[in-house]
Amino acid sequence: MKDVLIVGLGPAGISAAIYLKRSGVDPLLIGKDLGNLELFPLPIENYYGFPEPIHSKTLVQNGIAQAQHLGIEIKKEAVIEIAEKDSIFYVKTAQNEYLAKTVILASGKKLKSFSVPGFNKFKGKGISFCATCDGFFYRRKKIAIIGHSAYMKNELAYLSQLNQDITIFTNGETLDETFPFLIVKEKITKFLGDQKLTGIKTSDGQIYSIDGAFVAVDSPGSLEFAQQIGIIVEKGNVVVDKKYQTNIPGLFAIGDIIGGKLQIAKAVYDGMMVADDIKRYLKNKNK
């Protein structure tokens, strides 16, 4: 079991890991990619200590290299679920499950959205991002699940315990295994309905009547984790106290996910500060 498990390989998560390591705590870092900065098209020109512009991807890679130089363990895996029981956190990836006394969410906010007509209109009105949160409300109803990765399979495993009237929409992607449900491979072109979601239209012109859709594309971000485990979210941000702790003891959040200025300097500051708070939390927990 790890004392600290950090989800996210961006500036916030890496900074927290570095400060924890140098203070005598061995964290585990998990992340499938470099986060939003990997996709940022412009060079960074306002970060201290770089007289020449530096590409955002290079800056993040340098941070990871620094963590590795200090001997910090890094797993390049996609986290698909976080659960808590008896003050122990269970962090599930596509390959493994890890146990930790504390968890730091530092995986940022997803910039990508489902660019399909009707998607934004029906978010929260038939479109859900959390099977464990909302699956109960769709028992004995027609539901869809959208995705093709390990994340989708994990959500499907939960939904199938509640409902057998499920249609899988891969949105043009391929599945590497079979399921006892209708599988639609064509791309989704529109979400249909009036006040709430009632159907999905695909690129071949077919319309599928449904009562609800669960989006499980790629891997979940911090907000999806928050919904899974019951963290309080307000206005799209995870709510934390002055010690960066959420309403769940031992579960902390830093970086873009908690709002404020979405800047690298702020993310690094969060990582530095949460390291001290977690050390104090672990000291009290171990008494």
WOHUFEN-V937386 format. One line per field, one symbol per residue. ss: DSSP state (2 for helix, 1 for strand, 0 for the rest). psi: psi as a letter, one per 40 degrees, with the letter a starting at -180 (. if undefined). A space follows every 10 residues. Layout:
ss: ???
psi: ???
//
This chain:
ss: 0111111000 2222222222 2200001111 0000022200 0011000000 0001122222 2222222220 0011100011 1111100111 1110001111 1111100000 0000001000 0010001100 2222222200 0011110002 2222222220 0000011110 0000000000 0111000111 1110001111 1100001110 0111100000 0222222220 0011001100 0000100000 1110222200 0002222222 2222222222 2222200
psi: hidhhhhhea dddddddddd deeehhihhh idaeadddeh eiihefhheh diihhddddd ddddddddde ehhhhgihhe ihihhfehhh hhaddihiii dihhhfeahh diihghhedd dehefdhieh dddeddefhf ihiihhiead ddddddddde ddheghhhhe feiiieiiif ihhheiihei hiicdiheih hieeeihhhi dihhhghbii adddddddef ihhhfeihhi aeeehaehhe hiiiaddeaa hgiddddddd dddddddddd ddddde.
//
